[in-house]
C-alpha cells in the first residue's frame, strides 16, 4: 500500500512540476508579448512607420501563446512581419510542421522571412520553391554563412521597385556579422553594390554605432531604387561584448542574468521583463532602441524573442 501511495505521490508531483513549468513558460510568453508591443509603441512614437520584425517565437502571435485561441491582435498590430530560421531545412530537408502550420494563420496578414541554413547545395532550389509557394521571402544560407556574414551571389526575386514599406519587399539581406570586412568602407561598398529590397545589419561596426549619414547611404539600391535598412537587436539574451555590459556581471549577478545560452558562450538568457533590462532596451534617450532610431534605421529585427521558452525549457 505504501509503495502504491508513494508511486501516486511521485506521479502527482511530476505532473505538478510539468504544469508549473508550462505555466512559467506561458507567463513569460505573455511578458514577451508586452515587451514587443511596448518596444513598438516607443519606436512608433518617433516614427509611425517604424518597422518591427521579431525573429522566431511564432507562438507569440496567439492569445495566451496558444495556437488554438486565435491571433493576439495587440501583438500582431505591433509587428510588420516575422523572421523564421530553419523552417524547411534544419540539418536535413524536413519541414518543421508545427511552426509551418502556425504561420498559415498569419501569412496573409504579415510578411514572413525564412532563413534556412542549407548544408546540401543540391537542396537550395527545393527550399526556394517551398518558400515561393507559400509567399515567404527566402534567404537561404549555405555552408560558411551560418552566422550571417556573407552576401549571397544571387538575389532571389531581384527587382527595380522602390521599397518604402516592408509589405512591398520581395527579398532580404541578413548581414549582421561584419567580420568578413576589416574596413568599414568595404562593408558599406559591398552592401551598396546590391539590389536587395531590405538590408538587416547591426547598429555597431567595430563597437561604434553607425551614423545617420552612413545608414542613409545604404537606403538606395545599386539600381537606384529605394530600399529599407533594418537594425538587429537582441532583446532576449544579453551579449557580453555590447556597450551596455558591465565587466562585473556574471550568471545570476545581476539576478536577471539567468541562464547560459547553449552554443554561444558570450550570451546569456535573461529575465527580459526585469526593469533594468527593459531600461537598457527602450524607453529613454540612452536606450539601445533610441540609438537605432537616432541612427536613421527604418526598423528593428528583434532576436531571441523565444527567450520566454528557453528560460524554462531545454
ZIBEL-V902482 format. One record per backbone hydrogen bond with DSSP energy under -1.0 kcal/mol. CO is the residue of the C=O (numbers start at 1). NH is the residue of the N-H. If there is no record, write none. Layout:
BEGIN
co=[CO CO]
nh=[NH NH]
END
This chain:
BEGIN
co=[1 2 3 4 5 6 7 8 9 10 11 12 13 14 15 16 17 18 19 20 21 22 23 24 25 26 27 28 29 30 31 32 33 34 35 36 37 38 39 40 43 43 47 51 52 52 53 54 57 58 59 61 62 63 66 70 71 72 73 80 82 83 84 87 92 92 95 96 97 98 99 102 103 103 106 106 111 112 113 114 115 116 120 121 123 124 125 126 127 128 129 130 131 137 141 142 145 148 165 166 173 178 183 184 185 186 187 188 189 191 194 197 198 199 200 201 203 205 208 211 212 213 215 216 219 221 225 226 228 229 230 231 233 236 238 239 242 246 250 253 254 256 256 257 259 261 264 266 267 268 269 269 270 271 274 275 276 277 278 280 281 284 287 288 289 290 291 292 293 298 299 300 301 302 303 304 305 306 306 307 309 309]
nh=[5 6 7 8 9 10 11 12 13 14 15 16 17 18 19 20 21 22 23 24 25 26 27 28 29 30 31 32 33 34 35 36 37 38 39 40 41 42 43 44 46 47 50 300 80 81 302 83 60 61 62 72 65 66 69 63 73 76 77 111 113 56 115 96 90 94 97 100 101 102 103 105 106 107 109 110 82 137 84 139 86 141 123 124 127 128 129 130 131 132 133 134 136 114 118 145 148 177 168 169 200 181 187 188 189 190 191 192 193 194 222 228 173 230 175 232 210 208 205 215 216 217 218 219 227 224 221 163 199 298 201 301 303 270 268 242 245 249 253 250 257 258 271 252 269 264 267 240 261 238 258 259 272 274 278 279 280 281 282 288 289 287 291 292 293 294 295 297 296 51 231 53 233 55 235 307 308 309 310 311 312 313]
END
